[in-house]
């Protein structure tokens, strides 16, 4: 018997540096498995430029998983390498897959400066040069003195990068006022943030492949989440994933974070990379966000229009929110609290897409006083695990009240359900759920609809929902 897959993003952006995430995962793993979680997307496990304060997206050393004294610490924000590997082992023992978050496109916190000739480009148009060549201090030299060549002796320098990001005024003043020998002694954090990798550099490509294979062998993870996929050329992604899979003896799941609200752009990218990869359904997230903002003025009939869920459901990783959309983050577009049950029912109880539950919704976001929705999510996750199977029938026919049913299947006893949601006054829909349920009684497990209903001889029921809420109806015979 094969149960529905369910991913959870097990972190949020404002976790404290003493969160001990890897150890907490070992404690919570069995509970997550019981609720139907089949995979965890974990945050970057390698050393970031800010040490224990770094989420891992400002990449310093991909090989340092909390093993070497670098950036003022041995452990990362989430723990040591030993903790990380033990967490993965615990999850695997429970049948939960692990996806590692990977940033391939940039490096930060270099060990030294190189004086090079560079051209300044318009930050809004990277093809437009806006100045003559000049001598600058590029923080692009990565020698990893704390690791001393263990696992890889590859050294990154300016030839590995296609561009750098810096505080222009401070750089120019520094370059102007200091002699070259003193410039070389400056540290990365003085004025430069990130260096963007040159994906056309063959040596860089080979080093990243080497790292990926080392990472898979060392950790045993089951796949990758690729950060900033839209900044990685499709040809590179295609060749990179092909080489990894060619040299790996197991199936690997890969999902790209291509942040674009146009489903046509996402489909073109999937076509260009010609690989068994998925993408996060950003258009669906924005539909949820805009609907939550509209408070009843959104046409629910179009809730799934223009989404990857509808256009390419096999490749769609559906989500409600993530660390990027939570308050204070670059893509802030946090779905309002009242609409969270609607949105999660939409990704967890439909047959399209591979849903991902956000840690910040499940456990709350303490820094922003956002309360957890664990009770609601546990209900929906358990329903996905036990009930959300079989043929789907859609009733997306009213601006303020929509629904769908699942007929259930023979592999999951008593499976099948009906979902009805409203962003207005509520309502009732006669929906077909299957003749096999004729005469059976159904009740709402979400606790919004108070009275049971009976399925008629044609396999239909008059399912109802209250104002601004979601009802999920499952078979439950009166005692």
C-alpha positions as CSV (number, residue, x, y, z in Angstrom):
1,X,0.0,0.0,0.0
2,X,1.4,3.4,-1.0
3,X,0.4,6.4,1.1
4,X,0.3,10.0,-0.2
5,X,3.6,11.9,-0.1
6,X,3.9,14.9,2.2
7,X,6.9,17.2,2.6
8,X,7.5,19.5,5.5
9,X,9.9,22.5,5.4
10,X,11.4,22.0,8.9
11,X,12.7,25.5,9.6
12,X,11.8,29.2,9.4
13,X,13.9,32.3,8.9
14,X,14.0,33.6,12.5
15,X,15.1,30.5,14.4
16,X,17.6,31.4,17.2
17,X,21.3,30.5,16.9
18,X,20.9,28.2,19.9
19,X,17.8,26.4,18.4
20,X,19.6,23.0,18.3
21,X,17.4,22.1,15.2
22,X,19.2,18.8,14.4
23,X,18.7,17.5,17.9
24,X,15.0,18.6,18.0
25,X,14.4,16.8,14.8
26,X,15.4,13.5,16.4
27,X,12.9,14.2,19.2
28,X,10.0,15.1,16.9
29,X,10.6,12.6,14.1
30,X,8.3,9.9,15.3
31,X,5.4,12.3,15.8
32,X,5.9,13.7,12.3
33,X,5.9,10.2,10.8
34,X,2.6,9.4,12.6
35,X,1.0,12.5,11.2
36,X,1.8,11.5,7.7
37,X,5.1,13.4,6.9
38,X,7.1,11.4,4.4
39,X,10.0,13.8,3.7
40,X,11.7,16.8,5.4
41,X,13.3,19.7,3.6
42,X,16.1,20.8,6.0
43,X,17.9,24.1,6.0
44,X,21.5,24.5,4.6
45,X,23.7,22.3,6.8
46,X,27.1,23.9,5.8
47,X,29.0,26.8,7.2
48,X,27.7,30.3,6.4
49,X,29.7,33.5,6.4
50,X,28.1,34.6,9.7
51,X,28.9,31.4,11.6
52,X,26.2,30.4,14.1
53,X,24.0,33.3,13.2
54,X,23.9,32.3,9.5
55,X,20.8,30.5,8.1
56,X,23.2,28.9,5.6
57,X,22.2,31.0,2.5
58,X,25.4,33.1,2.7
59,X,27.5,30.2,1.7
60,X,31.1,30.0,2.9
61,X,32.2,26.4,2.8
62,X,29.9,23.6,1.4
63,X,32.2,20.9,2.9
64,X,31.9,22.2,6.5
65,X,28.8,20.7,8.0
66,X,29.7,21.8,11.5
67,X,33.1,20.0,11.7
68,X,35.8,22.7,11.4
69,X,36.5,25.8,13.4
70,X,35.7,28.4,10.8
71,X,33.9,31.8,11.0
72,X,34.4,31.7,14.8
73,X,32.6,28.4,15.4
74,X,32.7,24.7,14.8
75,X,28.9,24.1,14.7
76,X,26.5,25.8,12.4
77,X,23.4,27.5,13.5
78,X,21.6,24.2,13.7
79,X,24.3,22.0,15.3
80,X,27.3,19.9,14.6
81,X,28.0,17.5,11.7
82,X,27.4,14.6,14.1
83,X,24.0,16.0,15.1
84,X,23.1,16.4,11.5
85,X,24.0,12.9,10.5
86,X,22.2,11.4,13.5
87,X,19.0,13.4,12.6
88,X,19.1,12.0,9.1
89,X,19.7,8.5,10.4
90,X,16.7,8.9,12.7
91,X,14.4,10.1,9.9
92,X,15.5,7.3,7.6
93,X,14.7,4.7,10.2
94,X,11.1,6.0,10.3
95,X,10.8,6.0,6.5
96,X,11.1,9.8,6.1
97,X,13.2,11.1,3.2
98,X,15.5,14.0,3.7
99,X,16.1,16.9,1.1
100,X,19.1,19.1,1.6
101,X,18.9,22.8,0.9
102,X,21.7,23.8,-1.5
103,X,22.9,27.2,-2.7
104,X,25.0,26.8,-5.8
105,X,25.0,30.3,-7.2
106,X,27.1,32.4,-4.8
107,X,29.7,32.5,-2.1
108,X,30.2,34.9,0.8
109,X,32.7,35.6,3.5
110,X,35.9,35.0,1.5
111,X,39.3,34.6,3.3
112,X,41.2,37.3,1.3
113,X,40.9,40.1,-1.2
114,X,42.2,40.0,-4.8
115,X,43.0,43.3,-6.6
116,X,41.4,43.0,-10.1
117,X,40.1,45.0,-12.9
118,X,36.3,45.2,-12.9
119,X,33.5,46.9,-14.7
120,X,30.4,48.4,-13.0
121,X,27.0,47.3,-14.3
122,X,23.5,48.7,-13.8
123,X,22.0,46.7,-10.9
124,X,18.6,46.7,-12.7
125,X,20.1,45.6,-16.0
126,X,23.1,43.4,-15.7
127,X,23.8,43.7,-19.4
128,X,24.4,47.5,-19.2
129,X,27.9,48.7,-18.3
130,X,27.7,52.1,-16.6
131,X,31.4,52.9,-16.1
132,X,34.9,52.2,-17.3
133,X,37.1,49.4,-16.0
134,X,38.7,50.2,-12.6
135,X,40.8,48.5,-10.0
136,X,38.8,47.1,-7.1
137,X,39.3,44.9,-4.1
138,X,37.3,41.8,-4.9
139,X,36.6,39.5,-1.9
140,X,36.8,36.4,-4.0
141,X,39.6,34.3,-2.5
142,X,38.4,31.2,-0.6
143,X,41.2,29.0,0.8
144,X,39.3,27.5,3.8
145,X,42.2,27.5,6.2
146,X,40.2,25.8,8.9
147,X,39.5,22.8,6.8
148,X,43.1,22.5,5.4
149,X,42.1,20.8,2.1
150,X,40.1,17.9,3.7
151,X,37.5,16.5,1.3
152,X,38.6,18.9,-1.5
153,X,41.7,21.0,-2.1
154,X,39.8,23.3,-4.6
155,X,40.5,27.0,-4.0
156,X,38.1,29.6,-5.2
157,X,39.4,32.8,-6.7
158,X,38.1,35.6,-8.9
159,X,38.2,33.4,-12.0
160,X,35.5,31.3,-10.5
161,X,33.0,34.2,-10.3
162,X,31.1,36.3,-12.8
163,X,30.4,39.3,-10.6
164,X,30.6,40.7,-7.1
165,X,28.2,42.8,-5.1
166,X,29.6,45.6,-2.9
167,X,28.9,49.0,-1.3
168,X,30.2,51.0,-4.3
169,X,31.1,54.2,-2.4
170,X,33.0,52.4,0.3
171,X,34.8,50.2,-2.1
172,X,36.0,53.1,-4.2
173,X,37.1,55.1,-1.2
174,X,38.9,52.1,0.2
175,X,40.7,51.3,-3.1
176,X,41.6,55.0,-3.5
177,X,42.9,55.6,0.0
178,X,44.8,52.4,0.8
179,X,47.9,50.9,-0.8
180,X,47.6,47.5,-2.4
181,X,49.5,45.6,0.3
182,X,47.1,46.8,3.0
183,X,44.1,46.1,0.8
184,X,45.0,42.5,0.7
185,X,44.8,42.2,4.5
186,X,41.1,43.4,4.6
187,X,38.4,40.9,5.5
188,X,35.4,40.1,3.4
189,X,32.8,41.6,5.7
190,X,34.4,45.1,5.3
191,X,32.5,45.9,2.2
192,X,31.6,43.0,0.0
193,X,28.6,40.8,0.4
194,X,28.4,38.0,-2.2
195,X,30.3,36.8,-5.2
196,X,28.2,35.2,-8.0
197,X,29.6,32.0,-9.4
198,X,30.6,31.7,-13.1
199,X,28.5,28.7,-14.3
200,X,30.4,28.6,-17.6
201,X,33.7,27.8,-15.8
202,X,34.4,24.1,-16.4
203,X,36.5,23.7,-13.2
204,X,33.7,25.2,-11.1
205,X,31.3,22.7,-12.7
206,X,33.5,19.8,-11.9
207,X,34.1,20.9,-8.3
208,X,30.3,21.3,-7.7
209,X,29.7,17.8,-9.1
210,X,32.5,16.5,-6.8
211,X,30.9,18.2,-3.8
212,X,27.4,16.9,-4.6
213,X,28.6,13.3,-4.9
214,X,30.6,13.7,-1.7
215,X,27.6,15.2,0.1
216,X,25.3,12.4,-1.0
217,X,27.7,9.7,0.1
218,X,28.5,11.5,3.4
219,X,25.0,12.3,4.5
220,X,22.7,9.8,2.6
221,X,20.2,12.5,1.8
222,X,17.5,11.6,-0.7
223,X,17.6,14.8,-2.8
224,X,18.1,18.5,-3.1
225,X,16.2,21.7,-2.9
226,X,18.1,24.1,-5.3
227,X,18.0,27.7,-4.0
228,X,17.7,30.6,-6.5
229,X,17.1,28.3,-9.5
230,X,16.2,31.2,-11.8
231,X,19.7,32.6,-11.5
232,X,21.2,29.3,-12.5
233,X,21.4,28.7,-16.3
234,X,19.1,25.9,-17.4
235,X,22.0,24.2,-19.3
236,X,24.1,24.1,-16.1
237,X,21.2,22.6,-14.1
238,X,20.5,20.1,-16.8
239,X,24.1,18.9,-17.0
240,X,24.7,19.1,-13.2
241,X,21.7,16.9,-12.4
242,X,22.5,14.5,-15.2
243,X,26.1,14.0,-13.9
244,X,24.9,13.4,-10.3
245,X,22.3,10.9,-11.2
246,X,24.7,9.2,-13.6
247,X,27.1,8.6,-10.7
248,X,24.5,7.9,-8.0
249,X,23.1,4.5,-7.2
250,X,19.7,5.7,-6.0
251,X,16.8,7.8,-7.0
252,X,17.2,11.5,-6.2
253,X,14.4,14.0,-5.8
254,X,15.2,17.6,-6.9
255,X,13.1,20.7,-6.6
256,X,14.1,24.1,-7.8
257,X,13.2,27.4,-6.1
258,X,12.4,29.4,-9.2
259,X,10.7,32.5,-7.9
260,X,8.3,33.7,-10.6
261,X,4.6,34.0,-10.5
262,X,4.1,33.3,-14.2
263,X,3.4,29.6,-14.7
264,X,4.5,29.9,-18.4
265,X,8.0,30.9,-17.2
266,X,8.1,27.9,-14.9
267,X,7.0,25.5,-17.6
268,X,9.6,26.9,-20.0
269,X,12.3,26.3,-17.4
270,X,11.2,22.8,-16.8
271,X,11.3,22.2,-20.6
272,X,14.8,23.8,-20.9
273,X,16.4,21.7,-18.1
274,X,15.2,18.5,-19.6
275,X,15.5,16.7,-16.3
276,X,13.4,14.9,-13.7
277,X,13.0,18.0,-11.5
278,X,10.2,19.7,-9.9
279,X,9.5,23.4,-9.0
280,X,7.7,25.2,-6.2
281,X,4.3,26.4,-7.3
282,X,4.9,30.1,-6.7
283,X,1.8,31.1,-8.7
284,X,-0.4,29.0,-6.4
285,X,1.1,30.7,-3.4
286,X,0.3,34.1,-4.8
287,X,-3.3,33.0,-5.5
288,X,-3.6,32.0,-1.8
289,X,-2.0,35.3,-0.7
290,X,-4.2,37.5,-2.8
291,X,-7.3,35.6,-1.8
292,X,-6.5,36.0,1.8
293,X,-6.0,39.7,1.3
294,X,-9.3,40.2,-0.5
295,X,-11.5,39.0,2.3
296,X,-14.3,37.7,0.2
297,X,-13.7,39.8,-3.0
298,X,-11.7,37.1,-4.7
299,X,-13.4,34.8,-7.2
300,X,-12.7,31.3,-5.8
301,X,-13.6,29.7,-9.1
302,X,-10.1,30.8,-10.3
303,X,-8.2,29.8,-7.2
304,X,-6.2,27.2,-9.1
305,X,-6.0,29.0,-12.4
306,X,-2.5,29.9,-13.8
307,X,-0.8,27.4,-11.4
308,X,1.8,24.7,-11.9
309,X,-0.6,22.5,-9.9
310,X,-3.0,22.7,-12.8
311,X,-0.5,22.9,-15.7
312,X,2.0,20.3,-14.7
313,X,0.8,18.6,-11.5
314,X,3.5,15.9,-11.5
315,X,6.3,18.6,-11.3
316,X,4.5,21.0,-8.9
317,X,5.6,21.2,-5.2
318,X,2.7,23.1,-3.7
319,X,3.0,25.3,-0.6
320,X,1.2,27.9,1.3
321,X,4.1,29.8,2.8
322,X,7.9,29.4,3.4
323,X,10.9,31.1,5.0
324,X,11.0,33.5,2.0
325,X,7.4,34.7,2.4
326,X,7.2,35.0,6.1
327,X,7.1,38.6,7.6
328,X,10.4,40.5,7.2
329,X,11.8,38.4,4.4
330,X,12.6,39.4,0.8
331,X,9.5,37.8,-0.7
332,X,7.1,38.7,2.1
333,X,3.6,37.7,1.1
334,X,2.3,35.8,4.2
335,X,-1.1,34.3,3.7
336,X,-3.5,35.7,6.3
337,X,-4.4,33.5,9.3
338,X,-8.1,33.2,8.5
339,X,-7.3,31.6,5.1
340,X,-4.6,29.1,6.2
341,X,-7.1,26.2,6.6
342,X,-8.5,26.9,3.1
343,X,-5.0,27.0,1.5
344,X,-3.7,23.9,3.3
345,X,-6.9,21.9,2.5
346,X,-6.2,22.9,-1.1
347,X,-2.7,21.5,-1.2
348,X,-3.2,18.5,1.2
349,X,-6.5,17.1,0.0
350,X,-6.4,17.4,-3.7
351,X,-4.8,14.9,-6.1
352,X,-2.4,17.4,-7.8
353,X,1.0,18.3,-6.7
354,X,3.4,17.3,-3.9
355,X,2.5,19.4,-0.9
356,X,4.9,21.0,1.5
357,X,3.9,22.2,5.0
358,X,5.8,25.2,6.5
359,X,7.4,24.9,9.9
360,X,6.4,28.5,10.7
361,X,2.7,27.5,10.2
362,X,3.1,24.3,12.1
363,X,5.1,25.5,15.1
364,X,4.5,29.2,14.9
365,X,6.9,32.1,14.4
366,X,7.9,33.3,17.9
367,X,9.8,36.4,16.7
368,X,6.6,37.8,15.0
369,X,4.2,36.4,17.6
370,X,2.5,34.2,15.0
371,X,0.7,31.4,16.6
372,X,1.1,27.7,15.5
373,X,-1.6,26.0,13.5
374,X,-0.5,22.5,14.6
375,X,-4.0,21.3,15.6
376,X,-5.5,22.2,12.3
377,X,-2.6,21.0,10.3
378,X,-2.4,17.7,12.1
379,X,-6.1,17.1,11.1
380,X,-5.5,17.8,7.5
381,X,-2.2,15.9,7.4
382,X,-3.8,12.8,8.9
383,X,-6.7,13.2,6.4
384,X,-4.1,13.2,3.6
385,X,-2.5,10.1,5.0
386,X,-5.8,8.1,5.5
387,X,-8.6,9.6,3.4
388,X,-7.5,11.7,0.4
389,X,-7.4,9.0,-2.3
390,X,-9.3,8.1,-5.4
391,X,-11.0,9.9,-8.3
392,X,-11.5,13.6,-7.8
393,X,-14.6,15.6,-8.7
394,X,-14.4,19.4,-8.8
395,X,-17.2,21.8,-8.0
396,X,-15.4,25.1,-8.7
397,X,-18.6,26.8,-9.7
398,X,-19.3,29.7,-7.3
399,X,-17.3,32.9,-6.6
400,X,-17.5,32.5,-2.9
401,X,-18.0,28.7,-2.3
402,X,-16.2,25.9,-4.0
403,X,-15.6,22.2,-3.3
404,X,-14.4,18.8,-4.5
405,X,-14.7,15.2,-3.5
406,X,-12.4,12.1,-3.5
407,X,-14.0,8.8,-4.0
408,X,-11.4,6.8,-2.1
409,X,-9.7,3.6,-3.2
410,X,-9.5,-0.1,-2.2
411,X,-6.0,0.2,-0.7
412,X,-7.0,2.6,2.1
413,X,-10.0,1.3,4.1
414,X,-12.8,3.9,4.5
415,X,-11.0,6.4,2.4
416,X,-12.8,9.2,0.5
417,X,-13.8,12.7,1.5
418,X,-15.6,15.9,0.5
419,X,-14.1,19.4,0.9
420,X,-16.2,22.6,0.8
421,X,-14.9,26.0,1.5
422,X,-16.2,29.6,1.6
423,X,-14.7,33.1,1.8
424,X,-18.1,34.6,2.3
425,X,-21.5,33.6,3.7
426,X,-21.0,29.9,3.4
427,X,-23.3,27.6,1.5
428,X,-24.3,24.0,0.5
429,X,-23.3,22.0,-2.5
430,X,-24.7,18.8,-3.8
431,X,-21.6,16.8,-4.8
432,X,-21.0,13.3,-6.0
433,X,-18.7,11.2,-3.8
434,X,-19.4,7.7,-5.2
435,X,-22.3,5.2,-5.2
436,X,-20.4,3.0,-2.9
437,X,-21.3,5.5,-0.1
438,X,-25.0,5.4,-0.7
439,X,-26.8,5.4,2.6
440,X,-23.6,6.2,4.6
441,X,-23.4,9.1,7.0
442,X,-20.7,11.8,6.8
443,X,-19.6,14.4,9.3
444,X,-17.2,17.4,9.2
445,X,-13.9,16.6,11.0
446,X,-12.9,20.3,11.1
447,X,-15.8,21.0,13.6
448,X,-17.3,23.8,11.6
449,X,-20.5,22.0,10.3
450,X,-22.5,20.7,13.2
451,X,-24.9,18.2,11.7
452,X,-24.2,14.9,9.9
453,X,-25.5,14.3,6.4
454,X,-26.6,11.1,4.5
455,X,-25.4,10.1,1.0
456,X,-28.3,9.5,-1.3
457,X,-28.8,6.5,-3.7
458,X,-27.0,8.3,-6.5
459,X,-23.8,8.7,-4.4
460,X,-24.4,12.5,-3.8
461,X,-24.6,14.5,-0.6
462,X,-25.6,18.0,0.3
463,X,-22.4,19.1,1.9
464,X,-22.3,22.5,3.6
465,X,-19.9,25.0,5.1
466,X,-20.2,28.0,7.4
467,X,-19.0,31.5,6.8
468,X,-15.2,32.0,6.0
469,X,-14.4,28.4,6.8
470,X,-13.6,24.9,5.5
471,X,-15.5,21.7,6.1
472,X,-14.0,18.3,5.4
473,X,-16.5,15.5,5.4
474,X,-15.6,11.9,6.0
475,X,-17.6,8.8,6.6
476,X,-18.7,8.5,10.3
477,X,-21.7,6.4,11.2
478,X,-23.8,7.5,14.2
479,X,-23.2,5.4,17.3
